[in-house]
Amino acid sequence: ALLLERCRVEGNVMATTGGEAGGGGIATWGSLTAHGSPIVNNHANSTEGDVHGGGIFIEGTALLNGTLLERNSVASADGSASGAQLFNGGTTTYALPAPPGR
């Protein structure tokens, strides 16, 4: 389980040249709870393979409360790219959206 309380996750990169990439800002297999934690300007990319979740890659349950997802990205030169902000193989619940600019 991963818990973020008012933590800023910004400017991270997950890159690979030989396979799949995911979770530029956060990658977790399990549960994620984020309260008031902006996840911005993170990137996931691969030269060979699929890419998922520029901001968050999660295989589990996510609760995002007042958490802004913005300016995250995914890129793949030779594969699929999905979920620039969030890729979740499980369930995601958004509560109390973050105010603009937060």
Residue, then its C-alpha position, 0 to 999 in steps of 0.5 A: a500500500l502506498l499513501l501520499e499526503r500533500c506530496r508533490v510528484e513532479g519531473n520524473v522519467m521512466a525510460t527504457t530502450g528494451g521493453e515496456a515502460g510504465g509509471g513515470g511518476i508512480a508505479t505500484w502493484g497494490s493500492l494507492t491513496a493520494h490526498g492533495s498530492p499533485i502528480v505533474n510533468n512526469h514521463a514514461n517512454s520506450t524505444e521498443g515496447d508498450v508504455h502505460g501511465g505517464g503520471i501513475f501506473i497501478e495494478g490495483t486500487a487507487l483513491l485520488n482525493g484532491t489530487l491533480l493529474e496534469r502534464n504527464s505523458v507517454a511515448s513509444a517509438d515501437g509499441s502502444a502508448s496509453g494513459a498519459q495521466l493514469f493507467n490502472g489495471g484495477t479500479t480508480t475512485y476520484a473524490l473532491p477534485a483538486p482546484p485548478g492550479r493546485 
